[in-house]
Amino acid sequence: MKKTEIVGYKRADLGKTAAQKLRAEGYVPSVLYGGEQQVHFYAPAILFRPLLFTPDVYEVTLNIEGELHKAVLQDTQFHPVNDMLIHADFLEILPGKEVTVEVPIKLVGTSEGVIKGGKLNQKLRKLRVRGEADNIPDYIELDVTKLGLGKSLKVEAIKTEGYTVLSNRSIPVVTIDIPRALRGTLRAE
């Protein structure tokens, strides 16, 4: 996992009015859970940018008034009209405890089916996995060079090491679609 840091401050008031005031000042009310106790804090909204607008999975070091916590971003809430981040939930990473995250899928190679005129269709962009934070990869790499026309690569074909894939094993990750123009010529052969 990639790493980033967010510097935050503990929240004294936990009510709705206090949260709205923090948002008006450019902060995001957040909570860290999964450890010994929940930690309610707020941080500048600009610090969340690397976490939100990327497919990558990040291990976040939360520096809350000098206390360091390792965590992963678990959930976010956005304003329905202006798409501003209004709340973030973090899950604390503890030694020996598994975390559940979504890891991006990276396709490698040019498939035989695409060379013959097929169209590569990536059905899944991320896979939900569970494992210890040290074992979770930055991305899951899939080699598509052997995929022919009309073939697919399913979740069950993914080899895992140190983590478990939670996504449905029968779902195709990538397929090679046969264009309409080629369908008639393939039947004739």
Summary of the structure (lengths in Angstrom):
residues: 189
radius of gyration: 21.4
end to end distance: 47.7
largest distance: 73.9
contacts: 526
relative contact order: 0.15
helix: 19%
strand: 46%
